[in-house]
Amino acid sequence: MSVCLQNVTKTYPLGDSEVHALKGIDLTIEAGEFVTVAGPSGCGKTTLLNLIGCMDVPSSGLVKIDDRDISSLSDRELTRLRRENLGFIFQSFNLIPVLSCEQNVEFPLLLKGKLSAKERMRRVHELLEKVGLNEQSKQRANALSGGQRQRVAVARALVTHPRIVLADEPTANLDSENGQKIISLMRDINENGKTTFIFSSHDPSIIALARRVIRLKDGLIASQT
């Protein structure tokens, strides 16, 4: 799936003033790209991902997913778009603490429906194996380390075979070895499944693995390489 932003701004109220998180972004990401959004904290990376992921709406401008203006979609259509086509990896993990690793990864498959229990478990354990957590599959999320929770979050985002994966600092809680493994897994899925990956990072070693780098500064695109 492709993504297109046209003169997108995002402003948040802050007391008696406003924060201009994005200031007129024009950006096109073609289907199957492997892109990182780079820049210092507060530059607008998370805001940009939230807009592309239909989790927020722009103050002005257009956000299009596969040439569909998301502002024209109903809440039901947006929910369906997110559930069937988008995968999210959040900085805060957003796992369900009382559920096991296995159950957390299975959860979006239950929401999506259509798959048998056998197929759901096959996908779940395939992803847990790839992120190195099969032995912890029955452990509750609240018993895991931060790095393990991050890897569960990665598996959960990938298990539905989304067409676009949005990842906000996906390696921030991982050591360098596991960080490299996660990015390698994402690149393999990108190459083999033509999945579009858009992830933010400030880690130079991770940024170097992207095929395209979009650098933000003060809510603007400073460069694209």
C-alpha positions as CSV (number, residue, x, y, z in Angstrom):
1,M,0.0,0.0,0.0
2,S,1.2,3.5,-0.8
3,V,1.0,6.6,1.5
4,C,0.7,10.2,0.4
5,L,0.7,13.3,2.6
6,Q,-0.2,16.7,1.0
7,N,0.6,19.9,2.9
8,V,-0.1,18.2,6.2
9,T,0.0,20.2,9.5
10,K,-0.7,19.1,13.0
11,T,-1.2,21.5,15.9
12,Y,-1.8,20.6,19.5
13,P,-3.1,23.0,22.2
14,L,-0.8,23.5,25.2
15,G,-2.3,25.7,27.8
16,D,-2.9,29.1,26.2
17,S,-0.5,28.4,23.3
18,E,-0.1,25.8,20.6
19,V,2.5,23.3,19.6
20,H,3.1,23.0,15.8
21,A,4.2,19.3,15.6
22,L,4.1,19.2,11.8
23,K,4.3,22.3,9.5
24,G,3.3,21.5,6.0
25,I,4.5,18.0,5.2
26,D,4.5,16.7,1.5
27,L,5.6,13.1,1.4
28,T,4.9,10.0,-0.8
29,I,5.9,6.5,0.2
30,E,5.4,3.9,-2.5
31,A,4.1,0.4,-1.8
32,G,6.9,-2.0,-0.7
33,E,9.3,0.7,0.5
34,F,11.5,0.2,3.6
35,V,11.7,3.7,5.1
36,T,13.0,5.2,8.3
37,V,11.9,8.6,9.7
38,A,14.8,10.1,11.6
39,G,15.4,13.1,13.8
40,P,15.7,14.3,17.4
41,S,13.1,13.9,20.0
42,G,10.2,16.3,19.5
43,C,10.8,16.7,15.7
44,G,7.4,15.1,14.8
45,K,8.3,11.5,14.1
46,T,5.6,9.9,16.3
47,T,3.0,12.4,15.1
48,L,3.8,11.5,11.5
49,L,3.4,7.8,12.2
50,N,0.1,8.3,14.1
51,L,-1.3,10.2,11.1
52,I,-0.3,7.6,8.6
53,G,-1.7,4.9,10.9
54,C,-5.1,6.6,11.0
55,M,-4.8,7.0,14.8
56,D,-4.9,10.8,14.6
57,V,-6.2,13.4,12.0
58,P,-4.3,16.3,10.5
59,S,-5.1,19.9,11.5
60,S,-5.0,20.6,7.8
61,G,-3.9,18.9,4.6
62,L,-4.6,15.4,3.2
63,V,-3.4,11.9,4.3
64,K,-4.1,9.3,1.7
65,I,-3.7,5.5,2.0
66,D,-3.7,3.8,-1.4
67,D,-5.2,7.0,-2.9
68,R,-8.0,7.1,-0.3
69,D,-8.4,10.3,1.7
70,I,-8.7,9.0,5.2
71,S,-10.7,12.0,6.3
72,S,-13.5,10.7,4.0
73,L,-13.7,7.4,5.8
74,S,-16.2,6.6,8.5
75,D,-15.1,5.3,11.9
76,R,-16.1,1.8,10.8
77,E,-14.1,2.1,7.6
78,L,-11.1,3.4,9.5
79,T,-11.3,0.5,12.0
80,R,-11.4,-1.9,9.1
81,L,-8.5,-0.3,7.4
82,R,-6.4,-0.5,10.6
83,R,-7.4,-4.0,11.4
84,E,-6.9,-5.5,7.9
85,N,-4.0,-3.6,6.5
86,L,-1.9,-1.9,9.2
87,G,0.5,-3.2,11.9
88,F,1.7,-1.1,14.8
89,I,4.7,-1.3,17.0
90,F,4.4,1.2,19.8
91,Q,7.2,2.6,22.0
92,S,5.0,1.8,25.1
93,F,4.3,-1.8,23.8
94,N,0.5,-1.6,24.5
95,L,0.4,-5.3,25.5
96,I,-2.3,-6.7,27.7
97,P,-0.4,-7.4,31.0
98,V,-2.5,-10.4,32.2
99,L,-2.3,-12.2,28.9
100,S,0.6,-14.5,27.9
101,C,3.0,-13.7,25.0
102,E,1.1,-16.2,22.9
103,Q,-2.3,-14.6,23.7
104,N,-1.0,-11.1,23.1
105,V,0.3,-12.1,19.6
106,E,-2.9,-14.0,18.8
107,F,-5.2,-11.2,19.9
108,P,-5.2,-9.2,16.5
109,L,-5.9,-12.5,14.7
110,L,-9.0,-13.0,16.9
111,L,-10.2,-9.5,16.0
112,K,-9.6,-10.1,12.3
113,G,-11.4,-13.4,12.4
114,K,-11.6,-15.9,9.5
115,L,-8.6,-18.1,10.7
116,S,-8.9,-21.5,12.4
117,A,-7.4,-21.9,15.9
118,K,-4.7,-24.2,14.3
119,E,-3.7,-21.6,11.8
120,R,-3.7,-18.8,14.4
121,M,-1.3,-20.9,16.6
122,R,0.9,-21.7,13.6
123,R,1.4,-18.0,12.8
124,V,1.8,-17.0,16.5
125,H,4.6,-19.6,17.2
126,E,6.3,-18.9,13.8
127,L,6.6,-15.2,14.8
128,L,7.6,-16.0,18.5
129,E,10.3,-18.3,17.2
130,K,11.6,-15.6,14.8
131,V,11.8,-13.0,17.7
132,G,13.4,-15.6,20.0
133,L,10.6,-15.9,22.5
134,N,9.0,-19.4,21.9
135,E,10.2,-20.6,25.3
136,Q,8.5,-17.7,27.0
137,S,5.2,-18.1,25.0
138,K,3.2,-19.0,28.1
139,Q,4.6,-16.2,30.3
140,R,2.4,-13.2,31.1
141,A,3.4,-10.0,29.5
142,N,3.8,-8.3,32.9
143,A,6.5,-10.9,33.9
144,L,8.7,-10.0,30.9
145,S,11.6,-7.6,30.6
146,G,11.3,-4.4,28.6
147,G,13.3,-6.0,25.7
148,Q,11.1,-9.1,25.7
149,R,7.9,-7.0,25.7
150,Q,9.2,-5.1,22.7
151,R,9.8,-8.3,20.8
152,V,6.3,-9.5,21.6
153,A,5.0,-6.2,20.3
154,V,6.9,-6.8,17.1
155,A,5.5,-10.3,16.7
156,R,2.0,-9.0,17.3
157,A,2.3,-6.3,14.6
158,L,3.5,-8.8,12.0
159,V,1.2,-11.8,12.7
160,T,-1.7,-10.4,10.7
161,H,0.5,-10.1,7.5
162,P,-0.3,-6.3,7.3
163,R,0.4,-4.4,4.1
164,I,1.9,-1.5,6.0
165,V,3.9,-1.8,9.3
166,L,4.4,1.4,11.3
167,A,7.0,1.1,14.1
168,D,7.8,3.9,16.5
169,E,11.4,3.3,17.7
170,P,11.1,-0.5,17.3
171,T,14.6,-1.2,18.7
172,A,14.7,1.4,21.5
173,N,14.3,-1.2,24.3
174,L,16.6,-3.8,22.7
175,D,20.3,-4.5,22.9
176,S,22.2,-4.0,19.7
177,E,22.2,-7.7,18.8
178,N,18.4,-8.1,19.2
179,G,17.9,-4.7,17.5
180,Q,19.7,-5.9,14.5
181,K,17.8,-9.2,14.4
182,I,14.4,-7.3,14.5
183,I,15.4,-5.0,11.7
184,S,16.7,-8.0,9.7
185,L,13.3,-9.8,10.2
186,M,11.5,-6.7,9.1
187,R,13.7,-6.4,6.0
188,D,13.1,-10.1,5.1
189,I,9.3,-9.6,5.4
190,N,9.6,-6.4,3.3
191,E,11.5,-8.2,0.5
192,N,9.5,-11.4,0.5
193,G,6.0,-10.0,1.0
194,K,6.4,-6.5,-0.5
195,T,5.1,-5.1,2.9
196,T,5.6,-1.4,3.3
197,F,7.7,-0.6,6.4
198,I,7.8,2.9,8.0
199,F,9.7,3.2,11.2
200,S,11.2,5.9,13.3
201,S,14.6,5.8,14.9
202,H,17.4,8.0,16.2
203,D,19.9,5.1,16.2
204,P,22.5,5.6,13.4
205,S,23.2,1.9,13.1
206,I,19.4,1.2,12.6
207,I,19.0,4.2,10.3
208,A,21.8,2.8,8.1
209,L,19.8,-0.3,7.4
210,A,16.9,1.6,5.8
211,R,16.6,1.9,2.0
212,R,15.3,5.5,2.4
213,V,15.8,8.0,5.1
214,I,13.4,10.9,5.8
215,R,14.9,13.4,8.2
216,L,12.6,15.6,10.2
217,K,13.6,18.8,12.0
218,D,11.2,21.1,13.9
219,G,8.1,19.6,12.2
220,L,9.5,19.9,8.7
221,I,11.2,17.5,6.3
222,A,14.9,18.6,6.4
223,S,16.1,16.0,3.8
224,Q,15.3,12.7,2.0
225,T,18.0,10.3,0.9
